[in-house]
Amino acid sequence: MIEKNLKIIQEQINKTCKIYHRKTDDVKIIAVSKMIASEKIIEAINHGCKIFGENYVQEASDKWTDLKLKFPDISLHLIGNLQSNKVKQALNIFDYIQTLDREKLAIALSKELIKCKAQTKFFIQVNIGEESQKSGIEISQVDDFVKYCINDLKLKIEGLMAIPPASDYASPYFALLKKIANRNHLKKLSMGMSSDYQQAIALGSTHIRIGTAIFGDRK
């Protein structure tokens, strides 16, 4: 099933990239492996997945400590909320943290990076739909926060990440995130999931977060 699903997704990526004059190599699949057993993760790796996303630090540490030893070329991304007390553990297991969303967390990450000398890279999460229940930097504060993280804290900020409102069309929010990234000279955009990744690719996404479309529904 995983092999078939990945083939379908790649065909859709190729088709969308051709329509919108993008290079297929510029679009990376993040296989979201939250609540997915190691056996299925290994199956996905064997069928070409190189980037995985996890939502919880402890679950990722439990599953990926051994997996990363077996598959050292895998890149692991944190795509769920990061609590400040989990910073050290997160830096030990993740190559990318996509949910940098507040000053307190940025300072904690900067301090711990100095101690552990990890090479972790970051995406800043933007509350693109201005929803009270969602994490993310407010749109009006993104520009200053990007500068602060790069210039003052020396964090390796590579891009922006966002989750559009589930009740609305995603495309306008993807377009807005692309605009914010452009003016901050950030080249990577983590946007688009199983239900809307083609729209995201059309509007510049470089990293699409795909879980259900690869692994099926989670029990």
C-alpha positions as CSV (number, residue, x, y, z in Angstrom):
1,M,0.0,0.0,0.0
2,I,2.7,2.5,0.9
3,E,4.6,1.9,-2.3
4,K,1.4,2.4,-4.4
5,N,0.5,5.6,-2.4
6,L,3.9,7.1,-2.8
7,K,3.8,6.4,-6.6
8,I,0.4,8.2,-6.8
9,I,1.7,11.2,-4.8
10,Q,4.8,11.5,-6.9
11,E,2.8,11.4,-10.1
12,Q,0.6,14.2,-8.8
13,I,3.7,16.2,-7.8
14,N,5.2,15.7,-11.3
15,K,2.0,16.7,-12.9
16,T,1.5,19.9,-10.8
17,C,5.1,20.9,-11.2
18,K,4.9,20.6,-15.0
19,I,1.7,22.8,-15.1
20,Y,3.3,25.5,-12.9
21,H,6.8,25.3,-14.4
22,R,8.5,24.1,-11.3
23,K,11.3,21.5,-10.9
24,T,10.1,18.3,-9.2
25,D,13.3,18.1,-7.2
26,D,12.4,21.4,-5.5
27,V,9.4,19.7,-3.8
28,K,10.3,17.5,-0.9
29,I,7.9,15.0,0.7
30,I,7.9,15.0,4.5
31,A,6.3,11.6,5.4
32,V,4.4,12.3,8.6
33,S,5.0,9.3,10.8
34,K,3.1,10.3,14.0
35,M,1.6,7.2,15.6
36,I,3.1,5.0,12.8
37,A,5.0,1.9,13.7
38,S,8.6,1.5,12.9
39,E,7.9,-1.4,10.5
40,K,5.8,0.9,8.3
41,I,8.4,3.7,8.5
42,I,11.1,1.3,7.3
43,E,8.8,0.3,4.4
44,A,8.5,3.9,3.5
45,I,12.3,4.4,3.7
46,N,12.7,1.3,1.4
47,H,10.4,2.9,-1.1
48,G,12.4,6.2,-1.2
49,C,11.2,8.4,1.6
50,K,14.2,10.4,3.0
51,I,12.4,13.0,5.2
52,F,10.0,12.3,8.0
53,G,8.0,14.5,10.3
54,E,7.0,13.8,13.9
55,N,4.6,15.8,16.2
56,Y,5.8,14.7,19.6
57,V,9.4,14.9,21.0
58,Q,9.1,11.8,23.2
59,E,7.5,9.6,20.6
60,A,10.1,10.7,18.1
61,S,12.9,9.9,20.5
62,D,11.5,6.5,21.3
63,K,11.2,5.5,17.6
64,W,14.0,7.3,15.9
65,T,17.0,6.9,18.1
66,D,17.6,3.4,16.7
67,L,16.1,4.2,13.3
68,K,18.5,7.0,12.7
69,L,21.5,4.8,13.5
70,K,20.2,2.3,10.9
71,F,19.4,5.0,8.3
72,P,21.8,7.9,8.9
73,D,20.8,9.7,5.7
74,I,17.2,10.3,7.0
75,S,16.3,13.9,7.9
76,L,13.8,14.2,10.8
77,H,11.6,17.3,11.2
78,L,9.6,18.3,14.3
79,I,6.2,19.6,13.0
80,G,4.3,19.7,16.3
81,N,4.4,22.1,19.2
82,L,7.7,22.3,21.1
83,Q,7.6,23.0,24.9
84,S,10.6,24.8,26.3
85,N,11.4,22.0,28.7
86,K,11.8,19.6,25.7
87,V,14.3,21.7,23.9
88,K,17.4,19.7,24.8
89,Q,15.7,16.4,23.8
90,A,14.4,17.9,20.6
91,L,17.8,19.1,19.5
92,N,19.3,15.7,20.2
93,I,16.9,13.9,17.7
94,F,15.6,16.4,15.1
95,D,17.5,17.8,12.2
96,Y,14.9,20.5,11.6
97,I,12.4,22.2,14.0
98,Q,9.5,23.7,12.0
99,T,7.5,25.0,14.9
100,L,9.6,27.9,16.2
101,D,6.8,30.2,17.2
102,R,7.7,32.5,20.1
103,E,10.6,34.5,21.6
104,K,10.9,32.4,24.8
105,L,11.4,29.2,22.7
106,A,13.9,30.9,20.4
107,I,16.0,32.0,23.3
108,A,15.9,28.5,24.9
109,L,16.9,27.0,21.6
110,S,19.8,29.4,21.1
111,K,21.2,28.8,24.6
112,E,21.0,25.0,24.3
113,L,22.6,25.1,20.8
114,I,25.6,26.8,22.3
115,K,25.9,24.0,24.8
116,C,25.3,21.0,22.6
117,K,26.7,22.4,19.3
118,A,23.9,20.7,17.3
119,Q,23.4,21.7,13.6
120,T,19.6,21.9,13.8
121,K,17.9,24.2,11.3
122,F,14.6,26.0,11.7
123,F,11.3,27.0,10.1
124,I,9.3,29.8,11.8
125,Q,5.6,28.8,12.2
126,V,3.2,31.5,11.2
127,N,-0.4,31.7,12.4
128,I,-1.4,32.4,8.8
129,G,-5.2,32.3,9.5
130,E,-4.9,34.3,12.7
131,E,-6.7,31.6,14.7
132,S,-6.7,31.8,18.4
133,Q,-6.5,28.1,18.9
134,K,-3.4,27.7,16.7
135,S,0.3,28.3,17.4
136,G,2.4,30.5,15.4
137,I,3.8,34.0,15.1
138,E,1.3,36.7,14.2
139,I,1.6,37.9,10.7
140,S,2.4,41.5,11.8
141,Q,5.3,40.2,13.9
142,V,7.0,37.8,11.4
143,D,9.4,40.2,9.8
144,D,10.8,41.4,13.2
145,F,10.9,37.9,14.6
146,V,12.9,36.6,11.6
147,K,15.5,39.3,12.0
148,Y,15.7,38.7,15.7
149,C,16.2,35.0,15.3
150,I,18.9,35.3,12.6
151,N,20.8,38.4,13.7
152,D,20.5,38.3,17.5
153,L,20.2,34.6,18.3
154,K,22.2,33.3,15.3
155,L,19.6,30.6,14.6
156,K,19.7,28.9,11.2
157,I,16.3,30.1,9.9
158,E,15.6,28.4,6.5
159,G,11.9,29.0,5.9
160,L,8.3,29.4,7.1
161,M,5.7,26.9,8.0
162,A,1.9,27.3,8.3
163,I,-1.4,25.4,8.6
164,P,-4.3,27.2,6.9
165,P,-7.7,27.2,8.5
166,A,-9.5,23.9,7.9
167,S,-12.8,25.6,7.2
168,D,-11.5,27.8,4.4
169,Y,-9.8,27.6,1.0
170,A,-6.1,27.0,1.5
171,S,-4.7,28.8,-1.6
172,P,-5.0,32.4,-0.4
173,Y,-3.1,31.5,2.8
174,F,-0.4,29.7,0.9
175,A,0.0,32.7,-1.4
176,L,0.3,35.0,1.7
177,L,2.9,32.8,3.3
178,K,4.9,32.8,0.0
179,K,4.7,36.6,0.0
180,I,6.0,36.9,3.6
181,A,8.8,34.5,2.8
182,N,9.9,36.4,-0.2
183,R,10.2,39.7,1.6
184,N,12.3,38.0,4.3
185,H,14.5,36.3,1.7
186,L,13.5,32.8,2.9
187,K,13.5,30.1,0.2
188,K,11.8,27.2,2.0
189,L,8.1,26.9,2.6
190,S,6.5,24.0,4.5
191,M,2.9,24.1,3.5
192,G,0.4,21.6,2.1
193,M,-0.8,18.3,3.6
194,S,-2.6,15.3,2.2
195,S,-5.7,17.1,1.2
196,D,-4.2,20.2,-0.4
197,Y,-0.6,19.6,-1.3
198,Q,-1.2,20.2,-5.0
199,Q,-2.5,23.7,-4.3
200,A,0.6,24.3,-2.1
201,I,3.0,23.2,-4.8
202,A,1.3,25.6,-7.3
203,L,1.9,28.4,-4.8
204,G,5.6,27.7,-4.1
205,S,5.7,25.0,-1.4
206,T,9.1,23.3,-1.0
207,H,8.1,20.8,1.7
208,I,4.7,19.1,1.8
209,R,3.7,17.2,4.9
210,I,2.0,14.0,3.9
211,G,0.7,11.4,6.4
212,T,-2.6,9.9,5.6
213,A,-2.0,9.8,1.9
214,I,1.1,7.7,2.5
215,F,0.3,5.5,5.5
216,G,-3.5,5.5,5.5
217,D,-5.8,6.5,8.3
218,R,-4.3,6.3,11.8
219,K,-6.1,4.2,14.3
